[in-house]
Amino acid sequence: MSERSRGIAFVLLAALLWSTGGLGIKLAEGGPMAIGGVRSLFALPVLIWAFRSSFASAGPTLRRPGVWAAAVSYAVCVTTFAASTRLTTSANAIVLQYTGPIYVALLSGPFLGERPRTPDYVALGGCLVGMLLFSREDLSATGSTGIALALVSGVAFGLLPLFLRREIASGAPLEAQVLAILLGNVLAVVGTLPFIILSPPVGLQSWVSLALLGTFQIACAYLAFARGLRYLRAVEASVVQTVEPVLNPVWVWLGVGEVPGPWAVGGGLVVVASVLARSIWPAPATIRE
């Protein structure tokens, strides 16, 4: 398997795990911000285990501004997305979060020196059209606070791969990306602690759901995403990960019987076709120009 194919496989795995978030958050009862904080709390043991061999030498990595910038972006992304999913429709939350690739496309050149190519723009355009089609039946103006949080989540979601790729480009080891994700979850837990105390998750189902989300949908997914970013440009990774909003309603359909309509199916096919086309497009000679 080539390095590019390996990167695509890792990002696809991350998107698959991320896509279970909508169903898991729907099954959890509790305060919107508390849901996001507890989910990150359950992610910490896996991330600590993944970083276990690097704790002794973490000092220099902790002094890297890019690691902290990625950690803050991550914390904002996961907490606002969880809260927005509780405060507005799942379609609003996932589609608005996926404005993130737009920021990646706009900032990859000046921020990373990774100039998007024509196939990147075509694929991103196809993904955006597909997401609009796929959300046509459900996107609504309900939940203004949730919509605002989803837009904030989209900005943070776009900045995260930019900061992680910048660390990779500067020669930082994979452990730096793992540490950024670990710190991001710590920040998410600390930032939402008052909400966790005041309005914790209610019932065994909520705690089990959040434990599974934290372990797999957060920790394992972001570890896979960080590894995939070592082999893909930021824009390429953003295109591949857009299979998440397509799979999200599939799990909701299987879990709670919410059947996607024809617009959702058609939009999903457009996204999958765009991702597939960009994935098989000939790779550039180097991921950094």
N, C-alpha and C positions, 0 to 999 in steps of 0.2 A: 504494500500500500504506500503510495506517495505521501509526502508530508502534507500536501494540500488536501488529499483525500482523507487523511487522518484528521486534519483540522475540521473538515466538513462533518465527519462522523461525530467528533466530540461536540460540535455546536448543535448538531441535530439531536444528539442525546440530551443536551441541556434543554433544548426547546421542548422535547418530549416530556421531560420532567417538569419544566415550568408550566406546561399546559394543564397540569392537574390542579393548579392553584385555584381556578375559579370554582370548581366543584368542592374542593376542600374547605375553602373559605365560606361557601354557602352552607356547608354542613356544620360550621362552628357558630356558636352563639356567644355573644359577649360584646364589649365595647369595641368600636371599629379600630382604634389605635392599639388597644390591648391585644386584639387578634394578631396584628402584625408583630408586636413585641414578643408575644409568647412563641410565635412561629420561629422567630430568630433565636429565642432562648433554646429551643430544641435543636437548632442547627449547630450550636456551639460545641457540643461533645464531638461531633464528627469532624469539625474544622480543627479543633484542638488536636485530635488524633492525627489528622493529616499534616499538621505543622509540628508534631511532637519532636522530630529529630532536629528542628531548626531553632528551638527556643533559646538554646545556649548562645547562638550567634545572631540573635535577632536585633541586637542593639543598632548596628549600622542601618539595617533595613527600616527600623522605626524612625530613623532620622531623615528618611527620604520623603520630601513633600508630596511627591506623586502618589505614594502609598496612602497617605492620609486623605488626599483629594479623592482617590478612588473609594476609600472607606466611607467618606461622607456621602459621596454620590450613591453608593450602594445602600446605605442606611436610609437615605431619603427615598430612594426608589422603592424599596420593599415595604416600608411602613406606609407610605402614601398610597401605594397600589392596593394593599390589603384594606386600608380604610376606605378608599374610593369604591372598592368592590362591595363593601357593606352599605355605602351611602348612596350609590346610584346603581344602574343596571350593569350586569357583567359586560354587555356589549360596549357601553360607554367606557368602562374602566380599561378593557383590553385594547380597544381601538385607539383611544386617546393616548394610552401609554406607548403604543407603537407609532407615535409621531417621532419617537427617539431616533430611528434610522435617518430621518431628515437632518437632524443635527449632526449625525455622524458624517453624512455626505457633505454637508456644508463646511465642517470644521476639519475633516481629515487632511485636506491639503495644507492649510496654514498651521495646524496644530501638530501634525505628524509627518508632513512631507509625503503622504500617501495620496496621490491625486486620483480621484475616482475616474474611471473610464466610461466610455459610452455604454458598454454592457451593464455596468453598475447602475447608471441612471435609468436605463430601460427596465432593468429588473426591479429597482426600487419603485419606479412608476407603476409597474404591473402589480407589485405587492400592495401599494396604496389603493389602486383601483379595486383590487380583489377584496381588500379589507372593507372598503366602503360598500361594495356589493354585498358582502357577507354579513354586514351589520345593518343593512337597509331595513330589515323588518323589525329590528329591536332598538336601534339607536334612538334615544329620546332626549328631551330637555329636562327630564326629572332629576332631582338631586344636584342642585347647583354646587354645593360644597364638595360632593363626590366628584363632579366634573372638574372642578378646579384642582382637586388633589390628583386626579388622573393626569391632567396636563403637567403638573409639577413632576409627577412620576415619569412622564415621558421625557422631560428635559434631563432628569437624573439618569434615566435609562440610556439616553444617548451619550451622556458624558462618561459613564462608567467604562465602556470599551475604549474610549479615547485615552483615558488616564491609564488603563491597564496596558494598552498597546504602547503608550509612551514609555512606561517602565520597561517593557520588553525591548523596545528600540534602544534604550539607554544601557542595555546589557544586564539588567536586573534578572536574577534567577527566578524560576517558577515560584519559589518560596515567597517572593515578594508579593506576587498576586494572591497567593493563599493567605498571607498575612493581611493584605488589604481587605479581603472578604471576611476574615475572622474579626478584624477590627470593626468592620462595617456592622456585623451582627452585634458586637458588644455595644456599639453606639446606638443601634436600633433598640436594644433592650433597655439601656440606660435612659434613652430619650422617651421611651413609652412607659417607664416604670410607674409614674403616677397613675396612668390610665389602667395599667395592669392591677394595681392595688384597688382602685376605685370601682372598676368594672371588669373583673376577670372573666375568662371563659366559663360558661355554664354547662355542667353536665359532662358525663364520661365521653359521650360522642365528640364533643368539642375538643377535649384534651387529646383524645386519640387522633382525631383529624389533624390537629396542629402538630402533634408529635411526628406524624408521618410526613406532613408538609415540611417541617423543619429539617428532618433527616434527609429526605429525598428531593423534594421540590426546591429546597433552598441550598442545603450544603452540597449534596452530590451534584446538583445541576450546575452550580457556580464553579465547582472544582473542574467539571468537564468543560465549561465555557472558558475558564482561564487557560486550560491546556490547549483548547482549540485555537485561541487567539495567538498562540505562538506560531501557528502555521498559516493563518489567514490575515489579510488586511482587514482593518476595522469595518470597511464598507461591505466586504464579502461576508463577514460574520453577521452583520446586521441583516443582510438579505436572507441568509440561511435561517436565522432564528425566527423569521416571520412565519414559519410553519406553526409557531405556538398559538397565535390567535385562531388558526384554522382548527387545530386539535382541541382547543379549549371547549367549544360547544359540543364536540363529540363526547367528551367525558361527562359533561353535564347531561347530555341526552342519555347516555348509558346509566348514569348514577341516579338521576331524578326524573327521567322520562321527558325532558324538554326537547322535543323533536325539532331539528333545524329545518327551515323552510327552503324553497328552491333558490332564493337569492343567496342564502348562506352557503348552500352547496355549490352554486355557480361561482361565488366569490372565492370560496376555498379552492376550487379547481384552478382559478386564475393565479392565486398565490402559489400553489404547488407547482404549476407550470413555470412561473417566473423563477422560483427558487431552483427548480430542476435545470432550467435553461442556463442560469448563471453558474450553477455547479459544474456543468459539463463544458462550459466555455473554456477555451484554452487558457491555462494559467499564465500570468506574466512571468518573465524571467526571474524577477525578484519581488518580494512583497513590499520593499521600500525603495522609493526612487529618489 
